Each structure stands twice: as structure tokens, then as C-alpha cells.
Amino acid sequence: MNRQTLNKSVQLFSITKRAILICLCLACLSGNVFAQQKKGKVQSPPRPSLSELVANYQFAEALELLEEEIEILEEKGKDISQLTAQEEQVERCLQMLSATEDICFIDSIVLHKSQMLSALPLSSEIGHIGTLRQVCPEVAQQCDSADVMSAYLNSMEDCLYFTMKDYVGVEKLYSCNNLMGTWTSPTPLDGITNISGKQSYPFMLSDGVTFYYSAQHPDGIGGYDIYVTRYQSGENRFLTPELLNMPFNSLANDYFYIYDEGKEIGCFATDRRQAADSVCVYFFLPNPERRIYQADSLDEAELRDYAQIRSIKDTWSNAEEVAQAKAELYKADVQSSQNMYRFIINDAIVYTKLEQFKSASARRIAEQWIQESERLATMQSELELLRKSYTKGASQQEQEKILQYESAIQQLRATVLRLEKNMRNTELAQ
């Protein structure tokens, strides 16, 4: 065999060897994959649980899963009552999701629950909202737990709605009227109090007819839900309450629906996606008529985001309108600052005029508190206008000015809280 023939044989052997090795590797790899599949190691992504589907507002998929689980339990002859109740709740959620209202949210504030009402920039014309003892100490003397029960007193201060425990200890809604300077005995709200479940957070519009409240009624979807009803003066009772649609209601607690008719701005509180001690207050522009998102105008994921209020900016269709509404929201309440104050000294003492202070020092502190509170409201309004220009492409100087305003507002809020505390302590020390 000559050298040329020998070289060809060696090359052929080398190529054949590499081919055999490649085939063996592929065979081993295929065997490993087959073995893993046989052992169940290669699996498709796990199916979301019922709680995950519901939390993500995937109610149709949650219903499918529930139906499967109910069918399995029925075949085994086991109790399905709990799953059936869950199925009814998810069905209600699905119906509400399809009826999600198109609402423009102009702002939101995350607050500690104990600071929620004192921090809301609402005008005095809406009336007074707080605990029963804060709003009406006279009626609070007749009730237990007046320090925590919610109440609403109209702007005329002659009609009071509040929460009180009934004879079996369940929180229900009651009302009192001020006749010739004397409050009547608490009366259950006919048409509401008789519905099972806890009830609280009342609010009546200035028409004396449209009434909002929150409750844990059987037809709710989770926690406290917001309801609306109308008062029939001729029959002295309320019509059957209606559950508000999403995004006002959620799987969490939703309450304190308030409409500031003077500013034409509404708000409500919710603890969805919040820490245990916090609450988020959303401010919105009410529609003259109910406006529902059309299913053919957006996909399912977008509808879920609107229902959960994932982004308030996504609800803006008119940036100019939003900016004006924000400025109105945080504008100082001039009429209130001139004619009407509510200085909460303690749970039993609430002043409405500077002249009521017994301590001259406390009165001077109260005057400073009014000035600083109004300055805070003005700065907040100016900040919102600056933020509006920032969205259109602000300069570096304007960006720095926004940061300066934010820092000043934070310091001013601390000053207002300090003055309020000093005012109370000074008056009580008199």
C-alpha cells in the first residue's frame, strides 16, 4: 500500500469515527430527554391556582377551574357547598368586570388609616365626616364605641347618619335629626338596616336623596363594598341599594365614597394593594351619566387593568382637564377659612370658631395653623400646575423647581401637624 492510499484510509477512518461519536451523543441526549419526560421532570408551566386567577381578575378562567373541582367532588360524593359559594362570588365578579365604568382618576394619596379623613382636601359644603364623637358629641354620649364608629353630619348640621351596633352586636346604620336644638333618638334606616351584614361609612348628597354607604352585604364581592340608594321621603324609607361597579368596588375593602359637589370631584378609599395600616384614596371626575368600557375597544388585559386601577394616568383622555381638576382639588377653601373651622381638641370637644378657645395662646396657634394650612393648599395647587408643564417636556430648571416644591410641601405638612398638636395641648392645659 503506497503512502497516498494509506492517507486516504486514515482520513476515512477519522471521519467515520467522528460520525459514530456524533450519533452516540445524539442517542444519549434523546435517551435523557425521554427518561426525563417519563419521570415527569420536563413539565409544562404549572396551572395558576384559584386564588391567583381571582387576584388577577381572570374570573372566566377561575370559573372553569371551579367547575372542574366541583365535578370531581360530586363524583366522590363530597360536600360542594363551599365551592358553590365561591362560584357564585366569582360569577358576580365576572359580571361586574364586564360592566367596568370608564372613570377619569385625577390623583391618589396613600395615607395611614388614622390620618385619612383629616388629610382629605374637601370643602366644608359637603358636611362633616369622621367618628361619631368627632362629628356629634351630643349623640355620641348615647352610643357605645363612638370613638370608632363612622358618621356623617350634613352641612346644615340638622341631619346625622352614623354606625351603631344593633341588639345582637352587628354594626348597622342609623339617623338622628336636630329639632329645635335637640337630637332625636337613633332610628334605623328603613330599607338598609334590615339587610344582613355590617354597614358603615355613610354619605348623603346635598339633595337629601342620594345616599352612599359601605357594607358587607351577601351580594358583595369581598370585604366592604360601596352601595348607592335613594331616599323616598313620602314613605320614609330607602330603595333597594345597588352595588357600584368596578373600579369602585374590588375584592378588598372599599369605602367612604364622597362627592364634593362644590369642586365637582369625587373620592373613595380602598385598601387594595396596601399595607395593613394604610389606605389609598382615589380622586376622580364623576360622569354625568354612567359610562361603561366597550368590550370591542380594548382587550381583556386592558379591561382588567382599568377595573383594578393599575394606572390612573391611563384613564386620562384630556390632560388639560385633569390639571384643572387637580388645581381645584388642592385649592384653599376660602369660604371655609373665613367662616367655618373645625378644631378637634379631643374626642369630646370640637370648636367651630376661634372665639371658642379659652386659651389666648391656643387661639394664636390656631390662627397660625389656618394660615399654614391655606399656604399648604396653595403650594399643592401650584405644584400640580408645575407637574402639568413637566409632562409636556420641562427644562432642567423646572424639574429642580418641582423638587423644591415637593420638599417645601413635605416640611409644611410637618409644620401643620405640629401646630395642630400644640394647639390641642395648649387649650387642654388651660
Sequence and secondary structure as in RCSB ss.txt:
>XXXX:A:sequence
MNRQTLNKSVQLFSITKRAILICLCLACLSGNVFAQQKKGKVQSPPRPSLSELVANYQFAEALELLEEEIEILEE
KGKDISQLTAQEEQVERCLQMLSATEDICFIDSIVLHKSQMLSALPLSSEIGHIGTLRQVCPEVAQQCDSADVMS
AYLNSMEDCLYFTMKDYVGVEKLYSCNNLMGTWTSPTPLDGITNISGKQSYPFMLSDGVTFYYSAQHPDGIGGYD
IYVTRYQSGENRFLTPELLNMPFNSLANDYFYIYDEGKEIGCFATDRRQAADSVCVYFFLPNPERRIYQADSLDE
AELRDYAQIRSIKDTWSNAEEVAQAKAELYKADVQSSQNMYRFIINDAIVYTKLEQFKSASARRIAEQWIQESER
LATMQSELELLRKSYTKGASQQEQEKILQYESAIQQLRATVLRLEKNMRNTELAQ
>XXXX:A:secstr
  HHHHHHHHHHHHHHHHHHHHHHHHHHHHHHHHHHHHHT S       HHHHHHTT HHHHHHHHHHHHHHHHH
HT   HHHHHHHHHHHHHHHHHHT B  EEEEEEEEEGGGHHHH    GGG EEEEHHHH HHHHTTSTTTTTSE
EEE TTS EEEEEEE TTS EEEEEEEEETTEE   EE TTTTTSSS EEEEEE TTSSEEEEEE  TT SSSSE
EEEEEEETTTTEE   EE  TTT  SS EEEEEEETTTTEEEEEE TT  TTEEEEEEEE  SS  B  GGGS H
HHHHHHHHT  SGGG S HHHHHHHHHHHTS  HHHHHH   EE SSS EESSGGG S HHHHHHHHHHHHHHHH
HHHHHHHHHHHHHHHHTT  HHHHHHHHHHHHHHHHHHHHHHHHHHHHHHHHHT 
